[in-house]
Structure formats: structure tokens, C-alpha cells
Amino acid sequence: MALILNLESSTEVCSVALSSGSKLIDIEENAEGLNHSELLTVYVEKILKRNNLASKDIDAVAVSKGPGSYTGLRIGISAAKGFCYSAEIPLIAISTLDSLAGYVSKHPHEFGITIDSSTLFCPMIDAKRMEVYSAVYDYSGKMSHPISANIIKEGSFSELLNNSHIIFFGNGAAKCSKVITHPNAVFAGPEKASAKFMINIAEDLYNKKAFEDVAYFEPFYLKDFIATIPKNKIV
């Protein structure tokens, strides 16, 4: 079984998990804001020290590739690349939405969710105002509708909701609950992302040797980053 460091920094959560196979060994995380540059490498060092491990003992690094925060993704992927370069180990990249949906579909009772074969899962990542990054997955955790950036309004997802219950979750879901009021819409599950959600996917990709090119891999932003100049100059 592979010993993998899982790094999640695509949202406001800074999370590092150590896994062996499908088992969570150790985890450090903070959900207080975008302080990833201060915490991510510290968490990696803490986990390695606490488990008496050196970088050479790690088999791979898995990193959340987005979509999500531009800054968070840059920090996480830079840290993952640096670790992979220094330890000469492979890099695994995992969609933030895939890890959320995969975990909830496999552990619905952890969140008080009852599902059947028609249940759909829709993780949502906040993209400001009423926009979210989302995708739709079937009850087994397989993607059925691709990742997209959606402005949520009355009637969003109505075609799917007319035929199935959809479980909405993630840090973009709460603001949508006031707009998506269809009786088949269920808002439940985790609000925050976590590195522990990545573990099963990371192990599967490791076994398949589905590795990224460390030199050229880039985050999946979904939308181009646009830097803005503040209207009011701050002295």
C-alpha cells in the first residue's frame, strides 16, 4: 500500500492528510481562512515528524487541482511540486469536486444522508456572488454532468431535480439553498473540503500510475484569473 501525502488548498481550508492505502493515518487542517502560505508546509513537517517519517519514506504526493481559489491552488501545487522534486516521487492531481463527491457518495450516513440508485450529488465551490463551480455525480460517485461555472438562479438544476433527489454540499451550497427550493433538492453533507476526502482517489490513481508531469502541471482554474485594481487608493 502506498504512503501518500494529500494536500488540499483549493478553498479556505488548508488541509494535509497522510494515508496508507485507503486508511487515514494522520491529518492537520485549518478552516479559518486563506493562510495556506503560512500553514501548508508546517503541517507537512508536523505530520512527518509525528509519524517518524522522512520525505524519502513517502511514495507520492496528491494535490487538489481545483477548481477553486487561484491563490490557494498556486500555493498547494507549488508545495506539492517542491516536495516531489526533492524526494523524487510522483505527483497525483485530483479534482476538488471529484474528491468531495467521491467521499460523500461512499459515506452518506456520516452526514445523515439516505440515498438510492437515483440519487445525484452536486458539490459546489463558492465562486463569489451567486456563482459556483459545480458538477453532478451519480450515486456511485461517477461524474454524470461535467464541471462548469454556474450562476445560480431560480430553476437551476430543475431538469434533473424533476426526476431525482440531488444532494448539494460544499462551501458554495449554503447560499444556493435560498434559491434552489425544489422539493427534491437536499442540502446536506460537508461544507468544507478536506484532504481526507482525497485518499481513496489518490490510492486508485497511484495504483494506475496516473501521474502528472511535475515540471509542467498547472492547476485547473476553470476561469481565467483576473487581477483588479481597487477603485479607492489606500494610503
Buried (B, 14 or more C-beta within 10 A) or exposed (E): EBBBBBBBBBBBBBBBBBBBBEEBBBBBBBBEEBEBBEBBBEBBEBBBEEEEBEBEEBBBBBBBBBBBBBEBBBBBBBBBBEBBEEBEBBBBBBBBBBBBBBBBBEEBEEEEBEBEEEBBBBBBBBBEEBBBBBBBBBBEBEBBBEBEEBEBEEEBBEEBBEEBBBBBBBBBBBBBEEEBEBEBBBBBBBBBBBBBBBBBBBBBBBEEEEBBEBEEBEBBBBEEEEEEEEEEEEE
